[in-house]
Amino acid sequence: MPHRSYDQYCSVARALDVVGERWALLIVRELLAGPRRYTDLHADLPGVSTDVLASRLKDLERDGLAVRRRLTRSGATYVYELTPRGRGLLPVLAALADWGTPALEERRPTDAVRAHWLAIPLLQRLAPLTGPHTGTVGVQLDEGAFHLRFDESGPGYGDGPAEQPDARLTLSAATCLEVTRGTLALARGVKEGRIELDGSGPLADALAER
């Protein structure tokens, strides 16, 4: 398929030339959590066809947003991962998540869900609470686990539990949505028993206080 362009001398149009195709930004959302195999991407992008997924991944590689590499020197397994330019899309997805969160009032019967899909909005909500403190926050929902990273290079997230988190949050998806909307302060959720916060140290203390 030829590379389509809006042919407009506009930064927004140029950005959409690269990531404006259907599924492109959702693939970036998955890869922001770390390197993923093709089969993992397909499993966590319900509804995407294999042809479209393969095409979008080639587009991301061509445009310098992602690379494909062999997982081990002797293995036949390949993973896709974002380049620094690709990881630079995190603030874009964070803004989209903030804008789209009000549309999550009610889960439709046809809606798929993955725990780590809540990582970006929660990351944005918790980042101001951590202040100068760095570390990893594990998050456990009924739907699964993910973890948030706060370090000198900026915030980030990963799918699955963290090996040695500095703090651990256990809560329901509904409560997590309240936190991301800003209608429930994290400290209040902990005080009311709706959020379980475990951990010791500056990062855990900062989350407990705000």
C-alpha positions as a Markdown table, in Angstrom:
| # | Residue | x | y | z |
|---|---|---|---|---|
| 1 | Met | 0.0 | 0.0 | 0.0 |
| 2 | Pro | 1.5 | 3.4 | -0.9 |
| 3 | His | 2.4 | 5.8 | 1.8 |
| 4 | Arg | -0.5 | 8.3 | 2.0 |
| 5 | Ser | 0.0 | 11.9 | 3.0 |
| 6 | Tyr | -2.2 | 14.9 | 3.6 |
| 7 | Asp | 0.3 | 17.0 | 1.7 |
| 8 | Gln | -0.1 | 19.9 | 4.1 |
| 9 | Tyr | 2.8 | 22.0 | 5.4 |
| 10 | Cys | 1.4 | 21.6 | 9.0 |
| 11 | Ser | 2.9 | 19.9 | 12.0 |
| 12 | Val | -0.4 | 18.3 | 12.9 |
| 13 | Ala | -0.8 | 17.0 | 9.3 |
| 14 | Arg | 2.7 | 15.7 | 9.3 |
| 15 | Ala | 2.1 | 13.8 | 12.6 |
| 16 | Leu | -1.1 | 12.3 | 11.2 |
| 17 | Asp | 0.8 | 11.2 | 8.1 |
| 18 | Val | 2.8 | 8.9 | 10.4 |
| 19 | Val | 0.3 | 7.8 | 13.1 |
| 20 | Gly | -3.1 | 8.8 | 11.8 |
| 21 | Glu | -3.9 | 5.4 | 10.3 |
| 22 | Arg | -6.3 | 3.2 | 12.3 |
| 23 | Trp | -4.6 | 1.0 | 14.9 |
| 24 | Ala | -1.3 | 2.9 | 14.7 |
| 25 | Leu | -1.5 | 4.7 | 18.0 |
| 26 | Leu | -3.0 | 1.6 | 19.8 |
| 27 | Ile | 0.1 | -0.4 | 18.7 |
| 28 | Val | 2.3 | 2.4 | 20.1 |
| 29 | Arg | 0.3 | 2.1 | 23.3 |
| 30 | Glu | 1.2 | -1.5 | 23.6 |
| 31 | Leu | 4.8 | -1.0 | 22.7 |
| 32 | Leu | 5.2 | 1.8 | 25.3 |
| 33 | Ala | 4.9 | -1.0 | 27.9 |
| 34 | Gly | 8.0 | -2.6 | 26.5 |
| 35 | Pro | 9.2 | -4.9 | 23.7 |
| 36 | Arg | 6.4 | -7.2 | 22.5 |
| 37 | Arg | 6.2 | -10.2 | 20.2 |
| 38 | Tyr | 3.9 | -10.1 | 17.2 |
| 39 | Thr | 1.6 | -12.7 | 18.9 |
| 40 | Asp | 1.5 | -10.7 | 22.1 |
| 41 | Leu | 0.5 | -7.6 | 20.2 |
| 42 | His | -2.2 | -9.5 | 18.3 |
| 43 | Ala | -3.6 | -10.9 | 21.6 |
| 44 | Asp | -3.8 | -7.5 | 23.2 |
| 45 | Leu | -5.3 | -5.7 | 20.2 |
| 46 | Pro | -8.6 | -7.6 | 19.9 |
| 47 | Gly | -10.3 | -6.8 | 16.6 |
| 48 | Val | -7.2 | -6.1 | 14.5 |
| 49 | Ser | -6.6 | -8.4 | 11.6 |
| 50 | Thr | -3.2 | -10.0 | 11.1 |
| 51 | Asp | -2.7 | -8.2 | 7.7 |
| 52 | Val | -3.5 | -4.8 | 9.3 |
| 53 | Leu | -1.2 | -5.4 | 12.2 |
| 54 | Ala | 1.7 | -6.5 | 10.0 |
| 55 | Ser | 1.1 | -3.4 | 7.8 |
| 56 | Arg | 1.1 | -1.0 | 10.7 |
| 57 | Leu | 4.2 | -2.4 | 12.2 |
| 58 | Lys | 6.0 | -2.0 | 8.9 |
| 59 | Asp | 4.8 | 1.6 | 8.7 |
| 60 | Leu | 6.1 | 2.3 | 12.2 |
| 61 | Glu | 9.5 | 0.7 | 11.3 |
| 62 | Arg | 9.6 | 2.7 | 8.0 |
| 63 | Asp | 8.9 | 6.0 | 9.8 |
| 64 | Gly | 11.5 | 5.3 | 12.5 |
| 65 | Leu | 9.1 | 4.8 | 15.4 |
| 66 | Ala | 9.7 | 1.1 | 16.0 |
| 67 | Val | 12.3 | -1.5 | 15.3 |
| 68 | Arg | 12.2 | -5.3 | 15.0 |
| 69 | Arg | 15.0 | -7.2 | 16.6 |
| 70 | Arg | 15.9 | -10.8 | 17.5 |
| 71 | Leu | 15.1 | -11.6 | 21.1 |
| 72 | Thr | 18.2 | -13.8 | 21.5 |
| 73 | Arg | 21.2 | -14.3 | 19.2 |
| 74 | Ser | 20.4 | -18.0 | 18.7 |
| 75 | Gly | 16.6 | -17.8 | 18.9 |
| 76 | Ala | 14.1 | -17.3 | 16.1 |
| 77 | Thr | 11.8 | -15.1 | 18.2 |
| 78 | Tyr | 11.6 | -11.4 | 17.3 |
| 79 | Val | 10.2 | -8.5 | 19.2 |
| 80 | Tyr | 9.1 | -5.0 | 18.3 |
| 81 | Glu | 10.1 | -2.1 | 20.4 |
| 82 | Leu | 9.8 | 1.7 | 20.1 |
| 83 | Thr | 12.7 | 4.0 | 19.2 |
| 84 | Pro | 13.2 | 7.2 | 21.2 |
| 85 | Arg | 11.1 | 9.0 | 18.7 |
| 86 | Gly | 8.3 | 6.4 | 19.2 |
| 87 | Arg | 8.5 | 6.7 | 22.9 |
| 88 | Gly | 8.1 | 10.4 | 22.5 |
| 89 | Leu | 4.5 | 9.7 | 21.7 |
| 90 | Leu | 3.7 | 9.0 | 25.4 |
| 91 | Pro | 2.6 | 12.6 | 26.0 |
| 92 | Val | 0.4 | 12.4 | 22.9 |
| 93 | Leu | -1.4 | 9.3 | 24.2 |
| 94 | Ala | -1.6 | 10.8 | 27.7 |
| 95 | Ala | -3.4 | 13.8 | 26.3 |
| 96 | Leu | -5.8 | 11.6 | 24.3 |
| 97 | Ala | -6.4 | 9.4 | 27.4 |
| 98 | Asp | -7.2 | 12.5 | 29.5 |
| 99 | Trp | -9.6 | 13.7 | 26.8 |
| 100 | Gly | -11.2 | 10.3 | 26.4 |
| 101 | Thr | -11.6 | 9.3 | 30.0 |
| 102 | Pro | -15.0 | 10.9 | 30.4 |
| 103 | Ala | -16.3 | 8.5 | 27.7 |
| 104 | Leu | -15.6 | 5.6 | 30.0 |
| 105 | Glu | -18.7 | 6.1 | 32.0 |
| 106 | Glu | -20.1 | 2.7 | 31.3 |
| 107 | Arg | -18.4 | -0.4 | 29.9 |
| 108 | Arg | -20.3 | -1.8 | 26.9 |
| 109 | Pro | -20.9 | -5.5 | 26.6 |
| 110 | Thr | -18.7 | -5.6 | 23.5 |
| 111 | Asp | -15.8 | -3.8 | 25.1 |
| 112 | Ala | -12.6 | -5.8 | 25.6 |
| 113 | Val | -10.4 | -4.8 | 28.6 |
| 114 | Arg | -6.8 | -5.2 | 29.6 |
| 115 | Ala | -5.4 | -4.0 | 32.9 |
| 116 | His | -2.5 | -2.1 | 31.4 |
| 117 | Trp | -4.9 | 0.0 | 29.3 |
| 118 | Leu | -5.4 | 2.0 | 32.5 |
| 119 | Ala | -1.7 | 2.6 | 32.9 |
| 120 | Ile | -1.4 | 5.8 | 30.9 |
| 121 | Pro | -4.2 | 7.8 | 32.6 |
| 122 | Leu | -3.1 | 6.5 | 36.1 |
| 123 | Leu | 0.5 | 7.4 | 35.3 |
| 124 | Gln | -0.5 | 11.0 | 34.5 |
| 125 | Arg | -2.6 | 11.3 | 37.7 |
| 126 | Leu | 0.2 | 9.9 | 40.0 |
| 127 | Ala | 3.2 | 11.7 | 38.5 |
| 128 | Pro | 2.5 | 15.0 | 40.2 |
| 129 | Leu | 2.0 | 13.1 | 43.6 |
| 130 | Thr | 5.5 | 11.5 | 43.5 |
| 131 | Gly | 7.3 | 14.8 | 43.4 |
| 132 | Pro | 11.1 | 14.3 | 43.2 |
| 133 | His | 10.9 | 10.7 | 44.4 |
| 134 | Thr | 11.8 | 7.9 | 41.9 |
| 135 | Gly | 10.9 | 4.2 | 41.9 |
| 136 | Thr | 8.3 | 1.7 | 40.7 |
| 137 | Val | 4.7 | 1.4 | 41.6 |
| 138 | Gly | 3.0 | -2.0 | 41.1 |
| 139 | Val | -0.7 | -1.9 | 40.3 |
| 140 | Gln | -3.0 | -4.9 | 40.8 |
| 141 | Leu | -6.5 | -4.9 | 39.4 |
| 142 | Asp | -8.9 | -7.9 | 39.1 |
| 143 | Glu | -8.2 | -7.8 | 35.4 |
| 144 | Gly | -4.4 | -8.1 | 35.8 |
| 145 | Ala | -1.3 | -6.2 | 36.8 |
| 146 | Phe | 0.9 | -3.5 | 35.4 |
| 147 | His | 3.5 | -1.2 | 36.9 |
| 148 | Leu | 4.4 | 2.5 | 36.7 |
| 149 | Arg | 8.0 | 3.8 | 36.6 |
| 150 | Phe | 9.1 | 7.2 | 37.8 |
| 151 | Asp | 12.8 | 8.0 | 37.2 |
| 152 | Glu | 15.1 | 10.7 | 35.9 |
| 153 | Ser | 14.2 | 9.8 | 32.3 |
| 154 | Gly | 10.6 | 10.5 | 32.9 |
| 155 | Pro | 7.5 | 8.4 | 33.7 |
| 156 | Gly | 6.8 | 5.2 | 32.0 |
| 157 | Tyr | 4.9 | 1.9 | 32.4 |
| 158 | Gly | 5.1 | -1.8 | 31.8 |
| 159 | Asp | 2.7 | -4.7 | 31.5 |
| 160 | Gly | 2.7 | -7.3 | 34.3 |
| 161 | Pro | 3.9 | -7.1 | 37.9 |
| 162 | Ala | 7.1 | -5.3 | 38.9 |
| 163 | Glu | 9.8 | -7.5 | 40.4 |
| 164 | Gln | 10.6 | -5.3 | 43.4 |
| 165 | Pro | 8.2 | -2.4 | 43.5 |
| 166 | Asp | 8.7 | 0.5 | 45.9 |
| 167 | Ala | 5.0 | 0.7 | 46.4 |
| 168 | Arg | 2.0 | -1.5 | 45.5 |
| 169 | Leu | -1.6 | -0.5 | 44.8 |
| 170 | Thr | -4.4 | -3.0 | 44.9 |
| 171 | Leu | -7.8 | -1.6 | 43.7 |
| 172 | Ser | -10.7 | -2.3 | 41.4 |
| 173 | Ala | -10.9 | -1.0 | 37.8 |
| 174 | Ala | -13.8 | 1.2 | 38.8 |
| 175 | Thr | -11.8 | 2.8 | 41.6 |
| 176 | Cys | -8.8 | 3.2 | 39.3 |
| 177 | Leu | -11.1 | 5.1 | 36.9 |
| 178 | Glu | -12.2 | 7.4 | 39.7 |
| 179 | Val | -8.6 | 8.2 | 40.5 |
| 180 | Thr | -7.8 | 8.9 | 36.9 |
| 181 | Arg | -10.8 | 11.2 | 36.6 |
| 182 | Gly | -9.7 | 13.1 | 39.6 |
| 183 | Thr | -12.9 | 12.4 | 41.5 |
| 184 | Leu | -11.2 | 10.3 | 44.1 |
| 185 | Ala | -7.9 | 11.3 | 45.7 |
| 186 | Leu | -5.5 | 8.4 | 46.2 |
| 187 | Ala | -5.0 | 9.1 | 49.9 |
| 188 | Arg | -8.8 | 9.3 | 50.4 |
| 189 | Gly | -9.2 | 5.9 | 48.6 |
| 190 | Val | -6.6 | 4.4 | 50.9 |
| 191 | Lys | -8.2 | 5.9 | 54.0 |
| 192 | Glu | -11.6 | 4.6 | 53.0 |
| 193 | Gly | -10.2 | 1.1 | 52.4 |
| 194 | Arg | -11.0 | 1.1 | 48.7 |
| 195 | Ile | -7.3 | 1.2 | 47.8 |
| 196 | Glu | -4.7 | -1.0 | 49.4 |
| 197 | Leu | -1.3 | 0.7 | 49.5 |
| 198 | Asp | 1.8 | -1.4 | 50.5 |
| 199 | Gly | 5.4 | -0.3 | 50.7 |
| 200 | Ser | 7.8 | 1.8 | 52.6 |
| 201 | Gly | 10.1 | 4.6 | 51.6 |
| 202 | Pro | 9.7 | 8.1 | 50.2 |
| 203 | Leu | 7.7 | 7.1 | 47.1 |
| 204 | Ala | 5.1 | 5.1 | 49.1 |
| 205 | Asp | 4.9 | 7.8 | 51.7 |
| 206 | Ala | 4.3 | 10.5 | 49.0 |
| 207 | Leu | 1.4 | 8.5 | 47.6 |
| 208 | Ala | -0.1 | 7.9 | 51.0 |
| 209 | Glu | -0.1 | 11.6 | 51.8 |
| 210 | Arg | -1.8 | 13.0 | 48.7 |
